[in-house]
């Protein structure tokens, strides 16, 4: 039986502050794991060690302003800024190119990085990516619309972040058993108290569709695969009957689509073994591609 892989806990400067990064393994290709809204690097705890055991170096990041990363009050937490911070983090980590695996907001950030810094991205796996009219997704859109109401209730001492984060997390899995109260509490930790809730609302307001509008999807030339967990009701079909992941899969050249019919948005929580295998298969294809290239 293989010994468990422990993470190296790193603080990586990215300009306005530092990002928390957990590094698993020290060999093979680099895989950058990017969480979505309301979660953090903890999302990858069942996947990153398995990637290390398969001779990869997995980097699970806390996006700037999330988890244990710094959260300066005047910092930019937009999709465009987060892509820049990841670029700087890769430089500090001495990683020239990486396979990007992103969930939800993390997938949108990965897409932005691939478009603006293509030399950084070897290939991409986008898990329930937000795009088009679903930026932000319905859960974050509701937070944005209710910012004034929430702020008023905060000032009255009535509401903390717990109800908001709890609903977001429990509705992000198809089976409630995969998001027990103890796990909710772990994800809630960065948003304790009125200050934490105010920061959560700041993060929600920072998500803007304009950061993706300028991307020319037909120019994305990195090998890309999309994992569409179909129980994600935050990304419903639009007027043409397609979801954002399905549209992206059609518009990005050569993109493949894998459907998971009984899984919600947080695939790393509900189907970690399935996702680990998908990531390794996808990354193995990179090795094969390199071998057959002239």
Secondary structure, DSSP 8 states (H G I E B T S, - for coil): -------EEEEEE-SSSEEEEEEE-SSSSEEEEE--TT--GGGGTTTHHHHHHTT-EEEEE--TTSTTS---TT---SHHHHHHHHHHHHHHTT-S-EEEEEETHHHHHHHHHHHH-GGGEEEEEEES---GGGSS-HHHHHHHHTHHHHHHHHHTT---SHHHHHHHHHTTSSSGGGS-HHHHHHHHGGG-HHHHHHHHHHHHHT--THHHHT--GGG--SEEEEEEETT-TTS---TTS--HHHHHHHHSTT-EEEEETT--S-HHHH-HHHHHHHHHHHHHHHHHHHHH--
